[in-house]
Structure formats: structure tokens, C-alpha cells
Amino acid sequence: MQSGNPYRSIENGVPGRIGCRIHYFDELDSTQEAARTFAAGGGPQGLVVIAERQTAGRGRMGRSWHSPAGLNLYCTIILRPRIPLGEVPRLSLVAGIAAAEAIERQAAGLVSLKWPNDVWLKGRKAGGIIAEAVTNSRQELECVLLGIGININLAIEDIPAELRTKATSLRIAVGHPCDRIEIANSLFTLLDYRYMEVVTHGFDAMRPQWERFSALTGKRVTVVDGPRRESGIVRGIDSDGALVLEVGDGPRRILAGDVSIEGAYE
């Protein structure tokens, strides 16, 4: 059910720019699925779907996302880039930069990015990103559904007990509630800028910005991808957005997997 839209004030109305239209719902199964429906109906690039609460929020690799009402930002943005299908995962890194920059305005020095798609505050997860490609019958890219979830005003008691050592929120990190509309406005403005920058200049232009927030560079990590397990020291990301891992026989490019830092939660 769609009710009064508190995000209407930050809708910019500019065709093709992020935030040109903002559709707000009290509750959805998933903003990804609602955005998929809008996209199939011709929804433009930059259209944003925001839910106050998700009953079946999804993270990367189909995992569920804890989505209580009235506290956080859950959104999906329709993008229609003219890029090869294989470049879609890079957009989650671009979104990570914009999310970190938006959060940094409220929590300077506290935010970092964990490859490939986690936003951290003080070493705990405060957000996640999913870049989902939608293809046609010829496996050509139709659009990208860019899902972003940020824990903004969760109190510690709002987090399930089993997640309290792993998850956090902006409110917990800075010690006071934060304005979700202001953060959403910053996120959409910064993401629009970063997205246009990568479309114009390519992903390599984004690497210094991503590295500035990297929680992994220089750390010893273990990467698990199905049955494959690899350990080494992170040297950064390359021009394709792959994680560069220094192992015994030299550098190794990691394209996918779950990363755990030695001494941190898994």
C-alpha cells in the first residue's frame, strides 16, 4: 500500500537522474521486486522505490535482510547503463562509495567498505548493496536493479540477539538518531554524481575513492566461494573491481566470494 510520501521533498524530477521519481510504500515484500515491476513497465533510469518495511528483504546471494519499520532506509534504484553484462557487479562498488560518502557526513572517520558490498561502521555491518542485472530473452542487459539497505536508527535492542556482534546502525555509532530523509538525499545526490562519473570515465576512475574507505586493504583475509577457499593479504581492487589477494605464489584476482578478516566476525 502506498501512502503519503515523506521523500517527495527530495524527488528531483530530472529525467534519467537518480531520484527523478521516488515511489514510497509503507510495506513491501522487497523493493527489488517492486522496482522490477516498475522497470518492466518502462520505468525510467533514476526511479527509486523506498519501503518503510520489507517482509522479504534480500541481500547478496539471496540472503534475507532484517527490515523493521520506521528506522532505516530500504531502497532500489533502476539504472539503464549501456555496459556489458559482466560489468554490472562494479555498480555495487560505485554505490558503496556513494553510501560511504553519505554516511561519512554524519559519522566522519567511522565508515568503511568491505568488498564486495558491505558498508561498515566501527567494524560492524551497517548496510548492504545488491546490483541485480535484468536481461532480455537474448541475455542482453535491460536494466540494473540497484538495491541499497542502510541501518540508520536501529537501537541495539532492535537488532536480533544473534546479530548484535555483527550488525550496527548509524544511531548506535554516533549516539543519537539521524534524519533518514537527509541521508537519502545525500545518497541519491552522491550516487548520481558517481554513476555519471563511471559512465563517462570508466570504473578505474572510482578506485581511489573506493580504496579510501576500504576495510580490507593490507589485512589478511580468507575468501570462500563454494568449495574454494583462499587466504592471503588484500592489496586492493583492480580496474575491473576484482579483489587483489597476495597469496604464496603471487597476486590472485578474486571475482566473487565471502570475505572474512582474520580476527573479525565471519
DOMI-262300 format. One record per residue (C-alpha): x, y, z. Coordinates in nm, 3 decimals. Each point is the difference from the previous one (the first is absolute). Example, Ala and Ser with C-alpha at 12.3 -4.5 7.8 and 13.67 -1.06 7.14 Angstrom:
% residues 2
<site u="1.230" v="-0.450" w="0.780"/>
<site u="0.137" v="0.344" w="-0.066"/>
***
This chain:
% residues 266
<site u="0.000" v="0.000" w="0.000"/>
<site u="0.140" v="0.342" w="-0.099"/>
<site u="-0.077" v="0.285" w="0.240"/>
<site u="0.125" v="0.358" w="0.045"/>
<site u="0.357" v="0.020" w="-0.124"/>
<site u="0.239" v="0.160" w="0.251"/>
<site u="0.276" v="-0.015" w="-0.264"/>
<site u="-0.195" v="0.212" w="-0.250"/>
<site u="0.197" v="0.309" w="0.101"/>
<site u="0.324" v="-0.149" w="-0.137"/>
<site u="-0.146" v="-0.124" w="-0.329"/>
<site u="0.188" v="0.199" w="-0.266"/>
<site u="-0.220" v="-0.060" w="-0.306"/>
<site u="0.296" v="-0.001" w="-0.242"/>
<site u="-0.040" v="-0.285" w="-0.255"/>
<site u="0.276" v="-0.258" w="0.021"/>
<site u="0.148" v="0.134" w="0.325"/>
<site u="-0.015" v="-0.197" w="0.322"/>
<site u="-0.300" v="0.114" w="0.202"/>
<site u="-0.196" v="0.124" w="-0.302"/>
<site u="-0.295" v="-0.192" w="0.142"/>
<site u="-0.031" v="-0.146" w="0.347"/>
<site u="-0.272" v="-0.257" w="0.073"/>
<site u="-0.054" v="-0.056" w="0.372"/>
<site u="-0.183" v="-0.292" w="0.162"/>
<site u="-0.090" v="-0.072" w="0.361"/>
<site u="0.082" v="-0.366" w="-0.055"/>
<site u="0.132" v="-0.219" w="-0.282"/>
<site u="0.120" v="-0.353" w="-0.031"/>
<site u="0.316" v="0.143" w="-0.157"/>
<site u="0.093" v="0.329" w="-0.165"/>
<site u="0.190" v="-0.209" w="-0.259"/>
<site u="-0.320" v="-0.170" w="-0.115"/>
<site u="-0.201" v="0.323" w="-0.007"/>
<site u="0.274" v="0.169" w="-0.204"/>
<site u="0.004" v="-0.299" w="-0.236"/>
<site u="-0.370" v="0.059" w="-0.068"/>
<site u="0.054" v="0.373" w="-0.060"/>
<site u="0.292" v="-0.076" w="-0.233"/>
<site u="-0.203" v="-0.253" w="-0.200"/>
<site u="-0.263" v="0.269" w="-0.048"/>
<site u="0.254" v="0.243" w="-0.143"/>
<site u="0.108" v="0.169" w="0.323"/>
<site u="0.280" v="0.246" w="-0.077"/>
<site u="0.359" v="0.000" w="0.112"/>
<site u="0.019" v="0.169" w="0.337"/>
<site u="-0.337" v="-0.117" w="0.130"/>
<site u="0.028" v="-0.092" w="0.368"/>
<site u="-0.219" v="-0.237" w="0.202"/>
<site u="0.010" v="0.048" w="0.378"/>
<site u="-0.175" v="-0.219" w="0.258"/>
<site u="-0.058" v="0.088" w="0.363"/>
<site u="0.013" v="-0.372" w="0.072"/>
<site u="0.089" v="-0.310" w="-0.202"/>
<site u="-0.145" v="-0.340" w="0.083"/>
<site u="0.240" v="-0.187" w="-0.229"/>
<site u="0.298" v="0.231" w="-0.043"/>
<site u="0.286" v="-0.155" w="-0.193"/>
<site u="0.373" v="0.043" w="0.019"/>
<site u="0.276" v="-0.141" w="-0.214"/>
<site u="-0.016" v="-0.370" w="-0.094"/>
<site u="-0.370" v="-0.014" w="0.093"/>
<site u="0.054" v="0.055" w="0.371"/>
<site u="-0.273" v="0.162" w="0.205"/>
<site u="0.036" v="0.358" w="0.129"/>
<site u="-0.140" v="0.095" w="0.342"/>
<site u="-0.244" v="0.282" w="-0.086"/>
<site u="-0.200" v="0.147" w="0.291"/>
<site u="-0.229" v="0.298" w="-0.059"/>
<site u="0.063" v="0.367" w="0.065"/>
<site u="0.373" v="-0.014" w="0.064"/>
<site u="0.212" v="-0.052" w="-0.308"/>
<site u="0.030" v="0.062" w="-0.373"/>
<site u="-0.099" v="-0.280" w="-0.237"/>
<site u="0.004" v="0.095" w="-0.367"/>
<site u="0.054" v="-0.125" w="-0.353"/>
<site u="0.103" v="0.221" w="-0.291"/>
<site u="-0.059" v="-0.079" w="-0.367"/>
<site u="0.309" v="0.058" w="-0.215"/>
<site u="0.021" v="-0.046" w="-0.376"/>
<site u="0.374" v="0.010" w="-0.075"/>
<site u="0.138" v="-0.092" w="-0.341"/>
<site u="0.266" v="-0.237" w="0.129"/>
<site u="0.087" v="-0.367" w="-0.053"/>
<site u="-0.181" v="-0.241" w="0.230"/>
<site u="0.325" v="-0.097" w="0.169"/>
<site u="0.055" v="0.356" w="0.124"/>
<site u="-0.321" v="0.015" w="0.205"/>
<site u="0.165" v="-0.111" w="0.330"/>
<site u="0.219" v="0.312" w="-0.012"/>
<site u="-0.310" v="0.211" w="0.060"/>
<site u="-0.030" v="-0.141" w="0.352"/>
<site u="0.350" v="0.135" w="0.069"/>
<site u="-0.100" v="0.341" w="-0.140"/>
<site u="-0.310" v="-0.002" w="0.221"/>
<site u="0.219" v="-0.091" w="0.295"/>
<site u="0.209" v="0.311" w="-0.055"/>
<site u="-0.309" v="0.221" w="-0.009"/>
<site u="-0.147" v="-0.166" w="0.309"/>
<site u="0.325" v="0.039" w="0.193"/>
<site u="0.026" v="0.366" w="-0.103"/>
<site u="-0.359" v="0.065" w="0.108"/>
<site u="0.049" v="-0.170" w="0.336"/>
<site u="0.336" v="0.172" w="0.050"/>
<site u="-0.184" v="0.333" w="0.020"/>
<site u="-0.161" v="-0.128" w="0.321"/>
<site u="0.280" v="-0.227" w="0.125"/>
<site u="0.336" v="0.135" w="-0.108"/>
<site u="0.280" v="-0.253" w="0.036"/>
<site u="-0.231" v="-0.287" w="0.098"/>
<site u="-0.113" v="-0.144" w="-0.336"/>
<site u="0.177" v="-0.256" w="-0.217"/>
<site u="-0.076" v="-0.238" w="-0.288"/>
<site u="0.046" v="-0.376" w="0.004"/>
<site u="0.030" v="-0.145" w="-0.350"/>
<site u="-0.216" v="-0.065" w="-0.185"/>
<site u="-0.315" v="0.161" w="0.140"/>
<site u="-0.004" v="0.066" w="0.376"/>
<site u="-0.001" v="0.338" w="0.173"/>
<site u="0.162" v="-0.010" w="0.342"/>
<site u="-0.010" v="0.231" w="0.300"/>
<site u="0.265" v="-0.064" w="0.266"/>
<site u="0.064" v="-0.344" w="-0.149"/>
<site u="-0.360" v="-0.121" w="-0.003"/>
<site u="-0.242" v="-0.023" w="-0.289"/>
<site u="-0.232" v="0.299" w="-0.038"/>
<site u="-0.105" v="-0.042" w="-0.360"/>
<site u="-0.001" v="-0.218" w="-0.307"/>
<site u="-0.027" v="0.041" w="-0.374"/>
<site u="-0.119" v="-0.225" w="-0.280"/>
<site u="0.036" v="0.072" w="-0.373"/>
<site u="-0.239" v="-0.232" w="-0.182"/>
<site u="0.010" v="-0.024" w="-0.378"/>
<site u="-0.329" v="-0.037" w="-0.189"/>
<site u="0.046" v="-0.150" w="-0.346"/>
<site u="-0.221" v="-0.064" w="-0.302"/>
<site u="-0.052" v="-0.331" w="-0.181"/>
<site u="0.332" v="0.049" w="-0.184"/>
<site u="0.184" v="0.048" w="0.332"/>
<site u="0.056" v="0.366" w="-0.076"/>
<site u="-0.004" v="0.247" w="0.288"/>
<site u="-0.335" v="0.176" w="0.036"/>
<site u="0.063" v="0.177" w="0.330"/>
<site u="0.164" v="-0.028" w="0.339"/>
<site u="-0.195" v="-0.010" w="0.326"/>
<site u="0.232" v="0.160" w="0.252"/>
<site u="-0.118" v="-0.086" w="0.350"/>
<site u="0.138" v="0.189" w="0.300"/>
<site u="-0.084" v="-0.061" w="0.365"/>
<site u="0.146" v="0.219" w="0.276"/>
<site u="-0.062" v="-0.043" w="0.372"/>
<site u="-0.058" v="0.356" w="0.117"/>
<site u="-0.200" v="0.016" w="0.322"/>
<site u="0.011" v="-0.356" w="0.134"/>
<site u="0.061" v="-0.010" w="0.374"/>
<site u="0.205" v="-0.289" w="0.132"/>
<site u="-0.316" v="-0.168" w="0.133"/>
<site u="-0.152" v="0.013" w="-0.351"/>
<site u="0.272" v="-0.231" w="-0.133"/>
<site u="-0.065" v="-0.375" w="0.038"/>
<site u="0.218" v="-0.141" w="0.278"/>
<site u="0.187" v="-0.230" w="-0.236"/>
<site u="0.105" v="0.297" w="-0.217"/>
<site u="0.111" v="0.247" w="0.267"/>
<site u="0.370" v="-0.085" w="-0.033"/>
<site u="-0.022" v="0.043" w="-0.378"/>
<site u="-0.251" v="0.278" w="-0.073"/>
<site u="-0.030" v="0.363" w="0.101"/>
<site u="-0.165" v="0.326" w="-0.107"/>
<site u="0.088" v="0.363" w="-0.048"/>
<site u="-0.189" v="0.087" w="0.319"/>
<site u="0.201" v="-0.252" w="0.202"/>
<site u="0.327" v="0.124" w="-0.149"/>
<site u="-0.056" v="0.373" w="0.060"/>
<site u="-0.219" v="-0.021" w="0.311"/>
<site u="-0.313" v="0.181" w="-0.123"/>
<site u="-0.283" v="-0.039" w="-0.256"/>
<site u="0.065" v="0.123" w="-0.355"/>
<site u="-0.222" v="0.152" w="-0.269"/>
<site u="-0.083" v="-0.269" w="-0.256"/>
<site u="-0.124" v="0.249" w="-0.260"/>
<site u="0.324" v="0.197" w="0.019"/>
<site u="0.207" v="-0.318" w="-0.035"/>
<site u="-0.210" v="-0.122" w="-0.292"/>
<site u="0.041" v="0.335" w="-0.172"/>
<site u="0.378" v="-0.013" w="0.046"/>
<site u="0.011" v="-0.359" w="-0.123"/>
<site u="-0.199" v="0.066" w="-0.318"/>
<site u="0.192" v="0.319" w="-0.080"/>
<site u="0.340" v="-0.162" w="0.052"/>
<site u="-0.098" v="-0.320" w="-0.180"/>
<site u="-0.123" v="0.200" w="-0.299"/>
<site u="0.335" v="0.178" w="-0.016"/>
<site u="0.208" v="-0.318" w="0.040"/>
<site u="-0.214" v="-0.195" w="-0.249"/>
<site u="0.032" v="0.271" w="-0.264"/>
<site u="0.373" v="0.013" w="0.068"/>
<site u="0.046" v="-0.373" w="-0.056"/>
<site u="-0.221" v="0.002" w="-0.312"/>
<site u="0.213" v="0.282" w="-0.143"/>
<site u="0.351" v="-0.099" w="0.114"/>
<site u="-0.021" v="-0.371" w="0.084"/>
<site u="0.033" v="-0.185" w="0.329"/>
<site u="0.374" v="0.060" w="0.037"/>
<site u="-0.080" v="0.361" w="0.092"/>
<site u="-0.185" v="-0.133" w="0.307"/>
<site u="0.284" v="-0.206" w="0.145"/>
<site u="0.161" v="0.273" w="0.215"/>
<site u="-0.338" v="0.088" w="0.153"/>
<site u="-0.075" v="-0.364" w="0.078"/>
<site u="0.347" v="-0.060" w="0.144"/>
<site u="-0.043" v="0.300" w="0.231"/>
<site u="-0.272" v="-0.191" w="0.183"/>
<site u="0.138" v="-0.354" w="-0.037"/>
<site u="-0.019" v="-0.209" w="0.318"/>
<site u="0.205" v="-0.278" w="-0.161"/>
<site u="0.312" v="0.145" w="-0.160"/>
<site u="0.309" v="-0.126" w="0.182"/>
<site u="-0.201" v="-0.252" w="0.206"/>
<site u="0.037" v="-0.377" w="-0.004"/>
<site u="-0.330" v="-0.151" w="-0.109"/>
<site u="-0.160" v="-0.327" w="-0.103"/>
<site u="-0.228" v="-0.008" w="-0.305"/>
<site u="-0.255" v="-0.281" w="-0.035"/>
<site u="-0.172" v="-0.057" w="-0.333"/>
<site u="-0.191" v="-0.330" w="0.007"/>
<site u="0.253" v="-0.277" w="0.058"/>
<site u="0.292" v="0.232" w="-0.070"/>
<site u="0.185" v="0.161" w="0.290"/>
<site u="0.288" v="0.244" w="-0.039"/>
<site u="0.200" v="0.195" w="0.259"/>
<site u="0.237" v="0.290" w="-0.048"/>
<site u="0.060" v="0.371" w="0.046"/>
<site u="-0.224" v="0.248" w="-0.182"/>
<site u="0.188" v="0.240" w="-0.228"/>
<site u="-0.308" v="0.193" w="-0.113"/>
<site u="-0.231" v="-0.025" w="-0.299"/>
<site u="0.093" v="0.011" w="-0.367"/>
<site u="-0.146" v="0.198" w="-0.289"/>
<site u="-0.275" v="-0.260" w="-0.042"/>
<site u="-0.103" v="0.012" w="0.367"/>
<site u="0.151" v="-0.339" w="0.081"/>
<site u="0.162" v="-0.049" w="0.341"/>
<site u="0.378" v="-0.040" w="-0.032"/>
<site u="0.126" v="-0.258" w="0.249"/>
<site u="0.369" v="-0.063" w="0.064"/>
<site u="0.048" v="-0.376" w="0.047"/>
<site u="0.308" v="-0.218" w="0.017"/>
<site u="0.064" v="-0.009" w="-0.375"/>
<site u="-0.087" v="0.364" w="-0.076"/>
<site u="-0.310" v="0.217" w="-0.048"/>
<site u="-0.337" v="-0.163" w="-0.063"/>
<site u="-0.314" v="0.171" w="-0.136"/>
<site u="-0.315" v="-0.087" w="0.195"/>
<site u="-0.324" v="0.061" w="-0.188"/>
<site u="-0.251" v="-0.133" w="0.254"/>
<site u="-0.018" v="-0.148" w="0.348"/>
<site u="-0.060" v="0.065" w="0.368"/>
<site u="0.293" v="0.174" w="0.169"/>
<site u="0.085" v="-0.027" w="0.368"/>
<site u="0.276" v="0.200" w="0.166"/>
<site u="0.231" v="-0.182" w="0.237"/>
<site u="-0.120" v="0.081" w="0.351"/>
<site u="-0.335" v="0.144" w="-0.115"/>
<site u="-0.343" v="-0.160" w="-0.022"/>
<site u="-0.083" v="-0.242" w="-0.279"/>
***
